[in-house]
Each structure stands twice: as structure tokens, then as C-alpha cells.
Amino acid sequence: MRVIYFHQHFVTPTGPGGIRSFAMAKSLISHGHKVTMVCGSISGGNTGLNDEFLSGIRRGVVDGIDVIELDLAYSNADNFIKRSFTFIRYALSSIKIAFTEDYDVLFATTTPLTAGLPGIFARWLRGKRFVFEVRDLWPELPRAMGVIKNPLVLGLMSLLEWLSYHSAHRIVGLSPGIVAGIARKGVPIERICLIPNGCDLNIFAVDVTHWRPASVKNTDLMVVFAGTHGVANGLDAVLDAAVELKRRGRMDIKFLLIGNGKLKKTLQSRALAEGLNNVVFHEPVNKLRLAGLMASADVGLQVLANVPAFYFGTSPNKFFDYIASGLPVLNNYPGWLADMIIENDCGFAVPPNSATAFADVLERAEADRDSLKAMGLRGQALALRNFDRSFLADQWVSWVTGVKT
């Protein structure tokens, strides 16, 4: 079967970023299917292609995946208008490709929501099978965050959401809340499948070279956040905890924030202004280097802004990387991940916006390293039991292609 796969932010493990689409495409190939990946160029990411763009496109084969990369640079640091235009340009180019390429199934994954446009056109004008994957509920999340307030824009996004859901033959949701949100739009539940993000155990649960930045001592409790430094991530909560720990004289607990994003410079300026020497910023690294860092870390941070829409409506890559590494997780918002952490005793769940609770937990963690390691092992057991990427990928392939694996 020939599958054309639209993911604007596709990257390979040779660069930073989530590799769900890479893993799913590889699984399709392992089951005998052919895959064409259509993507843009994401800042810091690596699609595996290095040739020059010709008329805005470059094409090549990466690990068996036929990759079509559009010359559309994207960065989380871009302003809203620039990002919106990049999304629209990608969608328009994708519609053209959906009409010219030869395939049996069109698969599209968010974000952005405009990723569904080629599928809508392919379903109704070419009679193609369309499978849509929803990683975040739009426009619910930007509306809840106050990022988009214009009622016309929100209305158009709601229409596009409805059209995408009702045009798709099948839908994949990445969290229980996302599945419920799709069903609320009138989609029969039998057309929706929950397939969360998975754990890359072949990367994070194997022997790797341990490392720490020079500014973090081997005796320090190293608390890692690995991900985007954006509005949704709520990283001021981490700096608030750093202020509280500094007040307590606990400079032996270090925060390492690794990644890029729109608010990184703002966060760095705040840390400098407040003399937060217990906060270390680091550039993004590829998956192999990240695995080595995780192996040397003590706690992984799963933090988000305190927005109720996040509680059950997200499936963050970093959480699954943490537990795959055997790293206990500190989560600072309610929801399905917090419940999972509590039920499996594989980390800590603290209330939102409480620097005191955040600091208290880390002081307890530093005082009992043996319990911390036991939590990490329970998390890794959870990863092996429920979130092995290879098992979830097989399930995904069966759902997308309609062929049992």
C-alpha cells in the first residue's frame, strides 16, 4: 500500500524534536508499505535531506522514507502572523501534492490544524482514503490560552476542525481528552482510536554515554526540562521554584532547561536579572545525546501553563522520553499524566502555580536518592508495559491501513 504522510514538523532522530512520525513511517515500511513524507523545514530539526531546494522543493530517500521537503522555514520563536502564513503556505502546497502524487491512503497529522486540508480535498475530489491524527485540540487550546481571540478566526478554525474530522475515514487521538473532544464533534467513537505517544526504548533504555553540562556538578540533583520554551510550556513556574530553592540556600539542586522557543531569551533575561545560578540553559541536542543526558539526570520536568484544556488534551513527547530513560517525572498540572504518575508511583504531581510545593518535592528527592531511583525503575516498567513505541506503531499501522499486522 502507498501512504502519503503529511507532517509539517517531521524530523529524524539525527536532530532534536519529536520523532513519532519518523517511527510510524518506518513501521509502515517494515510492514511492506511505501511511504512519502511531506514536510516543511523546522528550526534546529533535521529531515535528513541536505541538497539545495529547486523551485521551493527538495526530495530524497531517508531510511527508506521518500521525503518531500518544502522550503518553508518554521520556528516556535516566529510571531503569530509569520507562523500562520507558514502554516497556510504549507497547506496550499500540500493540496497541490495531494492531487499530483500517486497513493492509496492520505495520512495527515497536526499541528497545525491546517494539516487536514489536503486530506479534505483528497477525500472528496479524488476519492482517496483519509486518516487524520489529532495531537492537540484546536481551536480549544489557543482559545483557552488566549492566544487567538478574534471570533472570525476562531469560527473558521472550528469549521476546519469539523470538516477535517467528518472528512476522515478514521481518526487517531493522542490522549483520552483528545478522543473525547473529537467524539463531542459528532464523530462516531468507532472511527476514533487512542494511540498515545510512545517510548523509544531502543534509544533511551539502552547503554549510552552519560554527560552533564560543566556547570552542573555530579553531586547536584539535576532536574531536566527537555522541550520547547514557549507560552504553553509555562516555564516561569520552574524559575519561580528556582527562586524559592535559592532562598532556602539549596544551590545543590540545579535546573537544566534544554531546547529553544519563543520565550527562551525572556526566561534567560529573568534568570540573569534574579541571579538564578541554579538554572542552566542549553541548546537542543539530538536524540542520542539527549538519551545520555537523561541517563545522568535525576528528575524530568513535565510542566505546562495552568490551562484546564491541557489536563487531558495533550500527550507530550518529553514525558515518554523521561519514563523510557528510567527518570522519575515531576508534573505540575492535573490530568491523565498526573493520575498515571500517582497510580504508578513513578514521580511527583504538584499543584499548579505553587513554587513552595515544587521546591518541597525537590528537596525530598535530593534527600532520598534511593527512592528516586526506585521511582524511575517503576516508570521504565510502565514504559515497557504500556508505551513501547514498536507495539504502538504496529497498532497505528493496522488502524491507518486497515490491514491487520
C-alpha positions, 0 to 999 in steps of 0.5 A, spaced: 500 500 500 502 507 498 501 512 504 502 519 503 504 522 510 503 529 511 507 532 517 509 539 517 514 538 523 517 531 521 524 530 523 529 524 524 532 522 530 539 525 527 536 532 530 532 534 536 524 534 536 519 529 536 520 523 532 513 519 532 512 520 525 519 518 523 517 511 527 510 510 524 513 511 517 518 506 518 513 501 521 509 502 515 515 500 511 517 494 515 510 492 514 511 492 506 508 499 505 511 505 501 511 511 504 512 519 502 513 524 507 511 531 506 514 536 510 516 543 511 523 545 514 523 546 522 528 550 526 534 546 529 530 539 526 533 535 521 529 531 515 535 528 513 535 531 506 541 536 505 541 538 497 539 545 495 531 546 494 529 547 486 523 551 485 521 551 493 522 543 493 527 538 495 526 530 495 530 524 497 530 517 500 531 517 508 531 510 511 527 508 506 522 514 507 521 518 500 521 525 503 518 531 500 521 537 503 518 544 502 522 550 503 518 553 508 522 555 514 518 554 521 520 556 528 516 556 535 520 563 536 516 566 529 510 571 531 503 569 530 502 572 523 509 569 520 507 562 523 500 562 520 502 564 513 507 558 514 502 554 516 497 556 510 503 556 505 504 549 507 497 547 506 496 550 499 502 546 497 500 540 500 493 540 496 497 541 490 501 534 492 495 531 494 492 531 487 499 530 483 502 524 487 500 517 486 497 513 493 492 509 496 491 512 503 492 520 505 495 520 512 495 527 515 497 529 522 497 536 526 499 541 528 497 545 525 490 544 524 491 546 517 494 539 516 487 536 514 486 540 508 489 536 503 486 530 506 479 534 505 480 535 498 483 528 497 477 525 500 472 528 496 475 530 489 479 524 488 476 519 492 482 517 496 482 514 503 483 519 509 486 518 516 487 524 520 491 524 527 489 529 532 495 531 537 492 537 540 485 540 540 484 546 536 481 551 536 480 549 544 487 550 546 489 557 543 482 559 545 483 557 552 490 560 552 488 566 549 492 566 544 487 567 538 481 571 540 478 574 534 471 570 533 472 570 525 478 566 526 476 562 531 469 560 527 473 558 521 478 554 525 472 550 528 469 549 521 476 546 519 476 542 525 469 539 523 470 538 516 477 535 517 474 530 522 467 528 518 472 528 512 476 522 515 475 515 514 478 514 521 481 518 526 487 517 531 487 521 538 493 522 542 490 522 549 483 520 552 481 528 552 483 528 545 478 522 543 473 525 547 473 532 544 473 529 537 467 524 539 463 531 542 464 533 534 459 528 532 464 523 530 462 516 531 467 513 537 468 507 532 472 511 527 476 514 533 482 510 536 487 512 542 494 511 540 498 515 545 505 517 544 510 512 545 517 510 548 523 509 544 526 504 548 531 502 543 534 509 544 533 511 551 533 504 555 539 502 552 547 503 554 549 510 552 554 515 554 552 519 560 554 527 560 552 533 564 553 540 562 560 543 566 556 547 570 552 542 573 556 538 578 555 530 579 553 531 586 547 536 584 540 533 583 539 535 576 532 536 574 531 536 566 526 540 562 527 537 555 522 541 550 520 547 547 520 554 551 514 557 549 507 560 552 504 553 553 510 550 556 509 555 562 516 555 564 516 561 569 513 556 574 520 552 574 524 559 575 519 561 580 521 554 584 528 556 582 527 562 586 524 559 592 530 553 592 535 559 592 532 562 598 532 556 602 540 556 600 539 549 596 544 551 590 545 543 590 539 542 586 540 545 579 535 546 573 537 544 566 532 547 561 534 544 554 531 546 547 529 553 544 522 557 543 519 563 543 520 565 550 527 562 551 531 569 551 525 572 556 526 566 561 534 567 560 533 575 561 529 573 568 534 568 570 540 573 569 536 579 572 534 574 579 541 571 579 538 564 578 545 560 578 541 554 579 538 554 572 542 552 566 540 553 559 542 549 553 541 548 546 537 542 543 541 536 542 539 530 538 536 524 540 542 520 542 545 525 546 539 527 549 538 519 551 545 520 555 543 526 558 537 523 561 541 517 563 545 522 568 539 526 570 535 525 576 528 528 575 524 530 568 520 536 568 513 535 565 510 542 566 505 546 562 501 553 563 495 552 568 490 551 562 484 546 564 484 544 556 491 541 557 489 536 563 487 531 558 488 534 551 495 533 550 500 527 550 507 530 550 513 527 547 518 529 553 514 525 558 515 518 554 522 520 553 523 521 561 519 514 563 523 510 557 530 513 560 528 510 567 527 518 570 522 519 575 517 525 572 515 531 576 508 534 573 505 540 575 498 540 572 492 535 573 490 530 568 491 523 565 499 524 566 498 526 573 493 520 575 498 515 571 504 518 575 500 517 582 497 510 580 504 508 578 508 511 583 513 513 578 514 521 580 511 527 583 504 531 581 504 538 584 499 543 584 499 548 579 502 555 580 505 553 587 513 554 587 513 552 595 510 545 593 515 544 587 521 546 591 518 541 597 518 535 592 525 537 590 528 537 596 525 530 598 528 527 592 535 530 593 534 527 600 532 520 598 536 518 592 534 511 593 527 512 592 528 516 586 531 511 583 526 506 585 521 511 582 524 511 575 525 503 575 517 503 576 516 508 570 521 504 565 516 498 567 510 502 565 514 504 559 515 497 557 508 495 559 504 500 556 508 505 551 513 501 547 513 505 541 514 498 536 507 495 539 504 502 538 506 503 531 504 496 529 497 498 532 497 505 528 499 501 522 493 496 522 488 502 524 491 507 518 491 501 513 486 497 515 490 491 514 491 487 520 499 486 522 
